[in-house]
Structure formats: C-alpha cells, structure tokens
Amino acid sequence: MKIYLVRHGHAVKRKTWSGPDLLRPLTARGERHAHGVEATLRNAAIRRVWSSPSVRCHETVEPLAGDRSQQVELDARIGDDASVESALSLLDEVPNAPIVVCAGRSLIVDLLEALEVAHVDPDEVRCQKGSIWVLDRRGGRVAAADYIPPREVDAAVERSRRVGVLDIGSASMSLLVADVQHETQRVEPVLRERVALSFGASIGAIAPADAKAAARDARSMRAEARSVGCEELVTVATAGLRNAPNGDIVAEQIGDAVEMPVRMLTGPKEARLVYAATRSRLATPRERVISVDLGGGSLDFAWGTDDTTPVYEASEPLGVSRMRALHAHSDPMLGSDVEAIRAQLVERLAPHVERLGAETFRCFVTGGTVRALARLAQAGDSRSDIQGVRGLTISLDELGALRERLCHSSREQRMKMPTVSARRVDLLPTGAVILESLLEALELEQLTVCDWGLREGVLLSE
C-alpha cells in the first residue's frame, strides 16, 4: 500500500504567536504549500487522510481532503508529543489501503527510521516544510521510498476548456467530452458515449456495412458533443483501423461524417499518450512506471520516470479481441487455447522485456477489458469502496485465480458472475490470460489498474 507522509507547511513563527502552539496556523506561504500537496496528490488513490491535532497540520491537508470530499481525521497518535510506536499503530490500522499522514518533522523522521527508510543521521533526512515522503509498503516492509520536495501553488485555478475526443478503437467507438485544465492536469467528464465495433476481431478488411455504421455513429456523437458546448472535438483512430487493409478508406469515411480529418495514431504514439495519462493519474514524480494499454487490437506499452516522455514505447498486435479471434476456439476455453495465447505473448514481448532490463517498475494497466476484470476481481471484496477501480492493485496470484475461474466457465456461467456485462463477457477469459502472461513475462508480482487511458491522454496533450 502507499503511505504519504506529509510534513506541515510553513507556519506562523513561535516567537510571534501568543496562543497555544497547537493552534499555530499556516502562513500565506504555508497555504501555498497546502495547495501544492493537493496538486501533487490530486490523482492518487487515497482511502483516508490523517493529521496531527495541530492546526498547521490539519490546514496542510485540508485542501487535499476537501477536493475529494473526505474528512481530515485528527489523531493524537501522530501529534507533536506522540511516540513512534503509537504512530506505527495508526499505520497498521488499515494495512491494505493508501493513506495520508500529516505530522511534524521529528515524528516523520522517527517513522522513516522505524520503517528502515532513513539510514542516515536524523538531522540530514530530507523533510522540508510542505514536502512528502511516498512509501510503498508491502508485507509490513517498505519496498520503495520517494521524496517529493515542497511545491507552492496558488489557490486560483486556470479556466478550463470544454473539449472532446472521439476514439475509434477496435472493440468500440467512444466519445469523451470533458472540462480540461492543463496546468493542474484536471479532466472533469461532462459526457461519455460508447458504441460497439468489431474492428479488432477483423483479421482482414473491414466490411462495408461496419464502416457505414461507424460513420453514422460518429456523426451522431459529434452532434452530441456540440449539444453540451464542446469547443473542440479531436477524432483519433487506433489499431482497429491501423491494421485493417482498408483502414485509410474507412478513416476517410468517418472523417467526412464528422467534417474533420481522423488522426491515425501509430502504436508508439498511442503508448506515449497513455503513459502520460496514467502517470498524471496515479504516479508520483520520478517514480519508475511501465504503462500498458490492453485494447481490442493491440497491446501498447511504455516505461520511464519522466512525467510525460517515456524512455521506451512499443506496440504489438496482441489486443484482446484479436487474440480471441486467433486462438480462443472453444467455450469454455481449452488448455491448448490458453497456451497458444501465452506462447504468442512470450514470443512478441521477449525483445521488449530484454530492453527493460533488471529495473523494478510499478505497472499501470488500462483498457475496457482491464477495468471489467478489475470490477469482477473486487466484487464482494473489502477494497470495493475505493473510487471505482482507480488505483486497485491486483496480484499475480489473484490474476491466476481469476483466469482459472473464467477459462473454466461457459458464457452462460460468466453472465451470472457479479459485474459481468454482455459487452465484455466473451473477452474476459482471453483478457485474463493476457494480463497474467504479461506480468509473468515482465517478472512483476502485481499490477495497478488505472481508469484513465488514451482519451484522457489526448485531451491533456491538446
């Protein structure tokens, strides 16, 4: 789980404050620190926000909690005179949930030492006012730690623009209209629409009837975007059109319908946009991340530590609709079908895995089938109160159990499973095999689900 240790922002000096130290508030600079904490952690999946009873700590995390309609929980166990043992007991109270803890410097330093993060003189531990330590705690131990220096942000927010993206994918055509603020990386959805497509399952040319229907739906979606005040609509196409022999012709037909050219994205370009979106949504600065977009026609991935530009990006024709059409010949799925999917994934991913090397990365995965699998995985689970599936972590063992369950069930049995929809019911077994094989190929123990993907990446890049 993630633990965010926040040191309070700049407060009124003790020598100029006549009241109780507990009530000493933030200065104007401290308020900028508080808004900086909110901006830095805005897209993090956070279950609870704890603070020392001191006003300066409470005020530091108040904008963060208020932005997500949460309460700041004051707890004496992390107060100015608290022991490190009491603070550790608070951390253990919700061992599997991401939390924020705001306290003074001395307690944060003690916690870092107790958790075996800081192995230096306490006086030399980086812990500036308004700074954040991000700890990734697994099995009671801290597997990774990252220090984020303080950030000062004015409370005033730039005016948002209402823009939209029409995404012509392999399994669906999706419209997202949102109010976008680039400086703060906000994407507030206004309208979402989706219609089914079958481009990803097409090994050959797209049928004329399917192309005509897609153009008709695109024209209708453009009208809907205009009806909610969309200032600009961008239309993009991915693997479904990119891989089809007549994809350029179909893209031109859709472009005529919406009265604007369709941008045919390359696989690497798609991977870069998804990488930027998932980092903006879930990652902390300088965190090593590999982002994966499992679409209908392709599997796109990128990795790096920079917030917008990955070190490496690639795309392979390993999408869930395509792999099902090629290899899933029975229902329930045969063991030979599963092995055929695994073998192709291992073969196609091997050169990329070699480029990845021995670095340890946090793996973010997005896509409609991924989110459907995540909803099924958390059905009836104690994690189900997390905001949707954003930030949900699924282990390799959990994926294996889910894959067994899905691959040994018939379509009729899957339809009776909680959260399963008719749109995704046929794709779920293949999707589970792909994700499990992906983690095994990357030698990773878990993945984190992201609810942002290509469409949010396009909007933030405009």
N, C-alpha and C positions, 0 to 999 in steps of 0.2 A: 504494500500500500504506500501511497505518498503521504509524507508528513511535511508540511510547510511551516518552518519555524520563522516567525516574523518578529524582528525587533521593532519596538515602537518608534514612531517618527520623532522629529525634533520637537522637544517640549520647552515650555517656559522654564527659565533657569531657576534653580532652587533659591538662590540669593535674592531674586526679585519677586518670589512668591511668598505671600504671608499666610496662606491657608495650609491645610493638611497636605502632605506630599501626595497622598493617594488621589487628591483632586487636582493635581497639577496638570493643565491641559496642553494640547499641542499649540505650537506657534503657527503662523501662516505658512512657514516652510514645512512644518510638520504635517499640515493639512495637504500640502502638495505631495509629501511622502505617502500619505494615506491613499490619495488618488493614484499614486504610482503603484502601490501594492495592488489596488483594484485593477488597474490596467494590465499589470503583469500576470495576474492570476485569473483574469476575467473568464477565460475559456477552460480553466482547469475544472475537472470533476471533483467537487468538494462536498462531503457529506455534512460536516459540522465545522463551525467557527468558534474557537475558544479564545478567551482573553483573560489576562490578569485583571483583577478588580480595579486596578489603577485606571484613571480616566484616560491618560495618554495612550495606554494600550488599547482600551476599548475604542477610542476615537480613530486609532490607526486602521482597524479592520472593519469599522462601521460601514464605509462605502462599499467594501467588498461584499459584506453580508447583505446590505441593502439592495445591491444590484441584482442579487439572486433571490430576494425575498426570504432570506434566512435571518435567524436571530443570532446575535453575539451572545455566547454563553459565558458568563463571568464565573471563574473558578479559583478559589483560594489556593488550590494545589499548584498553581503557576504564578502565584503572587510574588511580590518583592522579597518576602521573607520565607518563601517555600523551599522545601528541600528537594533535591534532585530525585529522591525516592518517591515523593508524592507526585512529582511531575511525570515520572515514568509510569505510575499507576494510572494517570489520566490517559497517556498514550496507549496503554494496554486495554483501555475500556472498550474501544471499538477497533480491534486489531486488523480488520479487513476492510476498513473504509478510509478514504482520503480525508485528512483533516488539516485545519489551520490552527496554529497555536501562537498567540502573540504575547510576548513577555519581555522582560528586561534583559540586558546583555549578560549579566552574571549567570542567570538561570539557563539561558541558551547555551553558553559556553559549557556549563556543567553537563547539560544534556548531550552535547556533542561528544564530550569526553566519555560519559557513561555509555553512549552508544558506539564508542570506538571509532568516531569520525575524526576527531581532532587529536593528533598525536604530537602536538607542539605545546610550547609554553602558552597557558591560557591568555596571557597578555598579548600574544601575537595572533590569536584567532581572529579572522576577518568577521566583524559583526557590527557594521556601521548602522547608524540610526536609519530605519526605513528599509533595511536590507532583508533578504530572505535566504534561508538555507532550505534546499529541497532535498529531502531524504527519501530514498526508495527502500523501504523496509520489507524484507521477505523472511519468513520463518523466524522472526524475532531478531534478525540481524540486518544491518544497513548494507545493502548491496551496492549502492551508488549514492553519492552526495554531490550537490552542485550549489555554489554560492552565487547569488544574484545581487549585485550592488544596488544601493538605493536609487530610486527613479523619482524625479519630481514632475508631476503632471498637474496642470491647471484644471479646475473642475469644468470649465467651459468646454463643450463638445462641438466639433465641427458639424455643419449642416449635412445631413445625409442626402443621398441621391436615390431616387426610386428607379432601379434598373432591373433588367431581367435577362435570363439566359434560357434559350430553348436548346436542350441537349438531345440530339438524335443518337441514341445508343443502339445496342444490339438487341436487347430484350424489351426496351421501352423508349418512348419519347417523353421527355419530362420538361415541364416549364417551372421555373422558379423566378418569381418577382420579389424583390427584397429592398428594404431601405439599407443602403450601404454607407458606412463611414470608414474610409481607408485609413485614417490616422490611428483610429482606435481598433481597427480590424473587426468592426461590428457588421454582422449580416442579420438583419431582422426580417424574417419571411413575412410577406404580405399575401402571396398567392402561390399555391402549389397545384399542379395538374399533371396527370400521367395517363398515357395510353399504351397498351401493349404493342410490341413489334416482334417480328420473328427473324430479324436480320442476322442475329448472332448464330442461329442454328443453320443458316444457309451456307452450304459449302460452295455452291455455285452462284449464279446470278440471282438478283432479287427479282421476284415475279412482278410483272407489270401491275397486277391488281394490288399487291402490297405497296408498291411505290405510289400508286394513285391514292390509296387510303392514307398513307403517311403525309402526302402533300395536303390532302383535305384536312387532316387533323392539325397540321402545322398552321394552316390558315386560321383555323378556329382558335388555336391557342394564342396566336398573335392578336386577334381581336379581344380575347380575354385579358391579355396583358395591358392593352390600351385602355380597357374599361376601368382598370384600377389605377390609372395615372402613371404607367410605366414610361419613363423619359427616353429610355434607350433599350432596345432588345438585341442581344447578340445570339446568333444561331451557330452552333458547333456540331460537328459530326465526329464519331469515333470509329471503333473497329468494325462495326456492322457495315458501314459504307466504305470504310478504308480498304477492307479486304475483299469486297464484292467486285467482280469483273465489271459490272455496270454501275459501280458506286458513284462515279463522277456524274453520270447521266441522272441518277436518282437525286443526287445532291442539287443539281441544277433545277430539277422539277420542284423540289422543296423550296429552293431559293426564289423561284418565280412566285410560289404561293405566298411567301412571307414578304416578298418585294425587297429582299436583301440577299447578298451572297452568303452561302453556307461556308463557314471556316472548317476545312477538313484538317483536324488535328492529327499530327503524327503521334505514334506511340510514346516516344520520349517527351514530346511537348505535353501530352496528357499526364504523363508521370510527374513532370515538374509542377504542373498546376495542382495536382492532388497533393504532392509533397508540401507545397506552400500552404494549402488549406488545412491539412491535418496538423502541421506544426503550429499554425496560428491557433487552432482549436484546442490542442492538448499539450504541446511540448513546452518546455522551459528553455530559455536561452542556452545555447551551447550544448544542449542535450543531443547525444548521438541517436539518430532516428532513421529507421527504414520504413517508408510508407508504401503500402500495397493497395492497389485498386483492383478488386476482382469484378470485372464486368461480364457481360454476356459473351463477347467475342475475344477479349484479351485480358491478360494479367499484366498490369503496369506497375512498376516499382522504381523507387529512387531512394537514395540514402545520403546522409551528410549531417553536419552540425550547424550549418548556417540556416537562418530563419526562412529564406526564400529561394536560395540557389543550392541544389544538391551537388554533391561531388560526382555522382554517377546516377544515370537513369536509363531504363530499358523497358521494352515491351515484348511480350511473347503471345502468340495466338493460343492461349490456354484459358480462355474465358469459359464460364460455367455452361452457357448454352451450347457453345461449340464443342466442348469436351463431352457433354451429354450426348450430342448428336453423333459424335465419332465413336464413343466407347460404351455408353450405357444402353445395352441392347435388351435388358430384361427388367422386370419389376416384380418382386424385389431384385435389387442389383446382385449379379453374380460376383463371386470372388474374382473371377478372371477379368470382369469389367473393372473392378477396383484396382487390380494390379496393372491393367493397361493404362489407367489414368496416372497411377503412381509412376510407372516407368517413363511415360512421356514427360511428366513434370521433372523428374530427376534428370533426364537427358537434356531438356531445354534449359533448365536452371543451372546446370553444372558450371558453365563458363562464367556466369554472373556470380555464383557463390565463391568461385575462386578469386574473383576480383574483390569481393567483400573482405576476404582475409579473416584474421582471427579477432577482429574488433567485436565488442559487445554492443548491440544496438537494442533500443526499445522499438518494438514492431507495432505500427499503427496499421489497421486494415479497415477499408471502407468498401461500400458497394451494397446494392439492394439485397442480394442473397446473403451477404455477411450479416447485415442487420437482422434479417429474418432468422438466421441461425442463432444470433445472439439473443433475440427475444425468446426463442424456444429454449435456449440453454438456461436463461434466468427465470423461466416460468416457474412460479412457486418457490423461487429462491429468495433468501434473505436480502439479496442485492437488488431486488426488483424495485426498490424505491429510489434508486439512482435515476437522475433525469434521463428518461428513455434508456437507450443503450450507450449513450455517450460516456466514454471512459471505462466501460465494462471490460474487465480482464478475464480472458478465458485461457486456461492452461492446456498444455498438450494432452494431458490425461483426460481432461473434460472433453476436449475435441474428439479424442479417440472413442470415448463412451458415446458421444453424440453420433459419431459416424457409424458405430456399430448399430445403434438404435435405428437410425434412418435407413441404412443399407439393408437391414433385415426386415423392413416393413414394406407393406404394399401401399399403393397410392391411397386406397381406402382407409388404411390404418393411420397413415400420416395425416389425413384430413381430420381425424379425430383428436390429433395432438393439439394442446393449447397453443394459441397464437399463430398456427399454420394457416396460410391463405391459399386459395386456389391458384393465385398467380405464381406462387413460389413452390408449391408442393412438389412438382416434378423436378425442380432444380436442387432441392435441399440435399439429397444424398450425394450428388456429384460435388456440390459446393463444400460439403463437409470433408470429402476425400481430398479435394484440392487444398483446403486450408491445413489439414493435418499433414499432408505431404509437404506443403510449403514450410511449416515450422520444422519438420524433420530435416529437410534439405538445408535450412538456414541454421540448424542446430540451436534453436531457440526453445525455451520452455513455456512461453506464453505469448499471446497477442493482446493488443488493446483495441477495442472497437471504436471507430470514430464516426460520428454522424454527419460530418462534413466531407465533401469529396470534390469531384470535378466542377460541379456547378458553382459551389462557393469559391473555388479557386479561380474560375473565370471572372466572377463578379469582383473579387478583390484585385484582379490584375487589370481591370478596365480603368 
